[in-house]
Amino acid sequence: MELEYKTVLREAIAEFEEKKSRFIASVKPVSNEEEALEFINRIKSRYWDATHNVYAYYIGGDVTAQRFSDDGEPSGTAGMPVLEVIKRIGVRDLVVVVTRYFGGILLGASGLVRAYSRSATLGIEAAGIVRKSLCTEVIAIVEYALWGKVQNLIQKKGYLINGITYGQDIEISVFVPANETTDFLRLMEEETNGRTITGLGDKRYVALPIKES
């Protein structure tokens, strides 16, 4: 399994106008082709009176699936540019539908490519880009006196706290990148002088914010 990949966080819509043509990008994270096709059909029903409903999706993982449609626009001017934006940004597991209401002014082939590319870019940005990292759930039982040290360690590393339960001691669930789990357990042992009980849960992909370069 790969350690991480980029995708979009949420369903979103972005809109702009080019020479009186209205372009509406609808974006959604999906996990398979069935979800992608269901979203495409939903958008087509919503904008049933549109001139074109162009789409592209790209799903990675063990089996890669990609597909695009120009939906009546000149070949190569709509669906492919949307798919190329997806690949250029480096995201996967998403579907993008760009709806066009023709405004009466022809854009030409190059104009169409630019408009559909811009629309897809705006839609993906509106959906928010996140990285999904393969993480191990680490469960730890911590004494109250040691909680400050443990909390500082987690914050310093930028790990995601999944839950905290306050009882006789504090029980926490933390998502730690799978390739850092051993080091994290060692640091916990050092910081608390072996006074923290830890256990490992399941591995799963967890959405984390993109780190600024």
Secondary structure, 3 states (H helix, E strand, C coil): CCCEEEEECCCEEEEEEECCEEEEEEEEECCCHHHHHHHHHHHHHHCCCCCEEEEEEEECCCCCEEEEECCCCCCCCCHHHHHHHHHHHCECCEEEEEEEECCCCCCHHHHHHHHHHHHHHHHHHHHCEEEEEEEEEEEEEECHHHHHHHHHHHHHHCCEEEEEEECCCEEEEEEEEHHHHHHHHHHHHHHCCCCCEEEEEEEEEEEEECCCC
